[in-house]
Amino acid sequence: MSNQTPRILQQQPERDGDREQQQQGSTDLQDDKPGARGEPMGEGSYKGTADYNQRQAEYMKTHDVRKDAEAARPRSEEEARDMERAEEEGKSHSRGEH
């Protein structure tokens, strides 16, 4: 057993509204609880997938994809090597989805 004096933790003074805020929890940004309508919890939700697909289709209709691809090409051999290394680094973290 130690002869040290026990540490006394300081408590923050109670402020108006704190107890109510702690007890109630806001749901302003939550549509529903996860899984409430058959949506999987965790990675990948049906709503998230539908939103992504809708935004992707809209982008394809309103942008010149070939021009975007051309603008994304490496501007030098060094940049091409950097991009290749970055791609390999990313693939090394995947679960066999190469």
ChimeraX attribute file (.defattr): number of C-alpha atoms within 10 A of each C-alpha:
attribute: neighborCount
match mode: 1-to-1
recipient: residues
	/A:1	3
	/A:2	5
	/A:3	5
	/A:4	6
	/A:5	6
	/A:6	7
	/A:7	6
	/A:8	6
	/A:9	6
	/A:10	6
	/A:11	6
	/A:12	6
	/A:13	6
	/A:14	8
	/A:15	7
	/A:16	8
	/A:17	8
	/A:18	9
	/A:19	10
	/A:20	9
	/A:21	10
	/A:22	9
	/A:23	8
	/A:24	8
	/A:25	8
	/A:26	9
	/A:27	9
	/A:28	6
	/A:29	6
	/A:30	8
	/A:31	8
	/A:32	9
	/A:33	10
	/A:34	13
	/A:35	11
	/A:36	10
	/A:37	9
	/A:38	9
	/A:39	14
	/A:40	12
	/A:41	12
	/A:42	8
	/A:43	6
	/A:44	10
	/A:45	15
	/A:46	13
	/A:47	10
	/A:48	12
	/A:49	11
	/A:50	11
	/A:51	11
	/A:52	12
	/A:53	12
	/A:54	11
	/A:55	12
	/A:56	11
	/A:57	10
	/A:58	11
	/A:59	12
	/A:60	10
	/A:61	10
	/A:62	8
	/A:63	10
	/A:64	10
	/A:65	12
	/A:66	9
	/A:67	9
	/A:68	10
	/A:69	9
	/A:70	9
	/A:71	10
	/A:72	9
	/A:73	11
	/A:74	13
	/A:75	9
	/A:76	9
	/A:77	9
	/A:78	10
	/A:79	12
	/A:80	13
	/A:81	12
	/A:82	13
	/A:83	14
	/A:84	12
	/A:85	12
	/A:86	12
	/A:87	11
	/A:88	12
	/A:89	11
	/A:90	11
	/A:91	13
	/A:92	12
	/A:93	9
	/A:94	9
	/A:95	7
	/A:96	7
	/A:97	7
	/A:98	8
